[in-house]
């Protein structure tokens, strides 16, 4: 018993001491690394700034730096591009990146077996807009690792190379890619995506909802006739998505008529989005009175109707005032919207 | 004959306790490995570029931050200021004054220029009646609900969720200070994976930190020893159990200090249960149960970064009542969901997380104290030599110490806090001291909490609040 207790004690003591040493060593290693990093950052910080200002001597000094400092330099040059997407700055950075032979390093990383290296290279190439690597980045959209695929999509978003547009659009429904990133990529390309989306939507009827939602992000008035057609689709989700997109791209007389008719749809989601689509409509069709009737609809529809009336201008204001005396939820909504329109808000 | 029976029983109990200790040790080592891998992988993929995704999103979801407040006059203004400084929009802040008897409402009215305002909302969740609704003339997104006291945080949170306009609701405590990037980070997770229904995060202890304009400016260890003990306790809790759970979509606790939820998901499970003692764990487990029973793909995510800061009690009375409550909450959740334990229908929750919680969180205080009693009785009766008793006690303490240090390493890798020179040494001392007295005291509180659960006694208890340092 005594020997067993002693043995257990020794084992636990050893584990505890190893862990204490682990904490100290981990902290010491990190401290040393951090100090080195700070020193290196200080050493190259001013040179990087001068190089970005076009100072050839600074660029030569950076080129002469030891190879082991290349990644630190890459970080100093490229990381600020996450927030600063000024095309001039990107171009100057790309020039220095090329001069420092950082692109071959990125190429090597792209072939690495470690996913984080591949992801790092993709992000760097995208941020610096190294467009002669677009094909490699597009190929990475089919990588086995989800984080690498995400990095590839981020990279294409940053790259904004028209050559990659089709690759982005055809992956609109690819569930292996993060949805938020797919939308961000579409947003980055803006209206340039629209023709592809409209063409693809004609062939791929099954995913019309997705196309409508994508057009809500990057569509223009050009997409309106198509969206109006989809607003009469037999599927409620397609109709709702079409009205959501119409709310973003803007309405005309025909679209407004469709939205007013859709306010009487049996599907709540369609009524909700139809009410949303009418938010800025001040043309013919007595949209305000129609929306006013829906202040007593289900909560989702009533809220959308009230919000649209609030944004509609004088006609909406009159309609809200007409309902403000009521003691039900329609009256509450009307009073809330009117209160929010007052100067104190 | 009697002494022989006593010897055999003591040895049997000791053998059982040793087996328990070995299994617990092994589980903690496995958990620390799993947590380390998850942390590493999370840090590799959660880059600065990845977080820029929220900025690129055109139609960001409206987030309603719901902050129940009961007698929080001391900290309420700082907390709301911190929320107003968040770098996320569109944002709505719903403060629920849960019938406070102090100056909480007055301070809010004076500071944020509140006016009574009409507000329409539906009430899918039951709550005590709302007395009034105020909106700020300076900050359009700030809404204050004044309601009758509902006797629990759950009731106030439900009232806030009812009023919230956002499709996402962040539920926080009134003494919580959110990191400026908290919502951006949490929303990034949600944008990446739309099946995410809730996101929890690491919660730091704000005691000892310097807070200015609702932001934590300088992080350091507090002077108060109770708070110091809780810092290492939080590290153990967040960086071992919760990270390990998060790695397999098995999160069962989203801390009440900060949690972001899909509003429709919370409403689908009936919101917060006003009869639950640990309402945060209860809600998270019900979300797990709901989506697993429906067979829907879902995820409850956990961010290891400290997205929120909360005050830890600095006096033993507040701490004791908090621990009684946590204990009762844990046992209540385990009892209410006992059919899930060992049930393969609930996947990793049924087969691993809840069994672990029952065996090592539920039973641990009782077995630990039983172990100490057996050691003392054994030594007194002569069944065990004092040497063996002391060695066994030391084994128990060192086992806890080793595991806590593993959590400290993970915490440092994940957050880089508290770890400069003198603070590192102090932290090492705190870990040793925490395992030689505080942990045993906690086990005792756990036993009392268990007794309170069995007898149906115990209330919420009182928390003494103090102003944030540097505020």
Boltz contact constraints between the chains, C-beta under 6 A:
constraints:
  - contact:
      token1: [A, 1]
      token2: [B, 388]
      max_distance: 6.0
  - contact:
      token1: [A, 2]
      token2: [B, 388]
      max_distance: 6.0
  - contact:
      token1: [A, 5]
      token2: [B, 388]
      max_distance: 6.0
  - contact:
      token1: [A, 5]
      token2: [B, 391]
      max_distance: 6.0
  - contact:
      token1: [A, 5]
      token2: [B, 392]
      max_distance: 6.0
  - contact:
      token1: [A, 8]
      token2: [B, 395]
      max_distance: 6.0
  - contact:
      token1: [A, 9]
      token2: [B, 391]
      max_distance: 6.0
  - contact:
      token1: [A, 9]
      token2: [B, 394]
      max_distance: 6.0
  - contact:
      token1: [A, 9]
      token2: [B, 395]
      max_distance: 6.0
  - contact:
      token1: [A, 12]
      token2: [B, 395]
      max_distance: 6.0
  - contact:
      token1: [A, 12]
      token2: [B, 398]
      max_distance: 6.0
  - contact:
      token1: [A, 12]
      token2: [B, 399]
      max_distance: 6.0
  - contact:
      token1: [A, 13]
      token2: [B, 398]
      max_distance: 6.0
  - contact:
      token1: [A, 15]
      token2: [B, 402]
      max_distance: 6.0
  - contact:
      token1: [A, 16]
      token2: [B, 398]
      max_distance: 6.0
  - contact:
      token1: [A, 16]
      token2: [B, 401]
      max_distance: 6.0
  - contact:
      token1: [A, 16]
      token2: [B, 402]
      max_distance: 6.0
  - contact:
      token1: [A, 19]
      token2: [B, 402]
      max_distance: 6.0
  - contact:
      token1: [A, 19]
      token2: [B, 405]
      max_distance: 6.0
  - contact:
      token1: [A, 19]
      token2: [B, 406]
      max_distance: 6.0
  - contact:
      token1: [A, 20]
      token2: [B, 405]
      max_distance: 6.0
  - contact:
      token1: [A, 22]
      token2: [B, 409]
      max_distance: 6.0
  - contact:
      token1: [A, 23]
      token2: [B, 405]
      max_distance: 6.0
  - contact:
      token1: [A, 23]
      token2: [B, 408]
      max_distance: 6.0
  - contact:
      token1: [A, 23]
      token2: [B, 409]
      max_distance: 6.0
  - contact:
      token1: [A, 26]
      token2: [B, 409]
      max_distance: 6.0
  - contact:
      token1: [A, 27]
      token2: [B, 419]
      max_distance: 6.0
  - contact:
      token1: [A, 27]
      token2: [B, 424]
      max_distance: 6.0
  - contact:
      token1: [A, 82]
      token2: [B, 48]
      max_distance: 6.0
  - contact:
      token1: [A, 82]
      token2: [B, 49]
      max_distance: 6.0
  - contact:
      token1: [A, 82]
      token2: [B, 52]
      max_distance: 6.0
  - contact:
      token1: [A, 116]
      token2: [B, 44]
      max_distance: 6.0
  - contact:
      token1: [A, 123]
      token2: [B, 49]
      max_distance: 6.0
  - contact:
      token1: [A, 147]
      token2: [B, 45]
      max_distance: 6.0
  - contact:
      token1: [A, 154]
      token2: [B, 49]
      max_distance: 6.0
  - contact:
      token1: [A, 178]
      token2: [B, 192]
      max_distance: 6.0
  - contact:
      token1: [A, 179]
      token2: [B, 194]
      max_distance: 6.0
  - contact:
      token1: [A, 180]
      token2: [B, 53]
      max_distance: 6.0
  - contact:
      token1: [A, 180]
      token2: [B, 191]
      max_distance: 6.0
  - contact:
      token1: [A, 180]
      token2: [B, 192]
      max_distance: 6.0
  - contact:
      token1: [A, 184]
      token2: [B, 53]
      max_distance: 6.0
  - contact:
      token1: [A, 184]
      token2: [B, 56]
      max_distance: 6.0
  - contact:
      token1: [A, 187]
      token2: [B, 58]
      max_distance: 6.0
  - contact:
      token1: [A, 217]
      token2: [B, 58]
      max_distance: 6.0
  - contact:
      token1: [A, 299]
      token2: [B, 122]
      max_distance: 6.0
  - contact:
      token1: [A, 329]
      token2: [B, 120]
      max_distance: 6.0
  - contact:
      token1: [A, 332]
      token2: [B, 120]
      max_distance: 6.0
  - contact:
      token1: [A, 333]
      token2: [B, 120]
      max_distance: 6.0
  - contact:
      token1: [A, 335]
      token2: [B, 118]
      max_distance: 6.0
  - contact:
      token1: [A, 336]
      token2: [B, 118]
      max_distance: 6.0
  - contact:
      token1: [A, 336]
      token2: [B, 119]
      max_distance: 6.0
  - contact:
      token1: [A, 336]
      token2: [B, 120]
      max_distance: 6.0
  - contact:
      token1: [A, 339]
      token2: [B, 117]
      max_distance: 6.0
  - contact:
      token1: [A, 339]
      token2: [B, 118]
      max_distance: 6.0
  - contact:
      token1: [A, 344]
      token2: [B, 137]
      max_distance: 6.0
  - contact:
      token1: [A, 345]
      token2: [B, 140]
      max_distance: 6.0
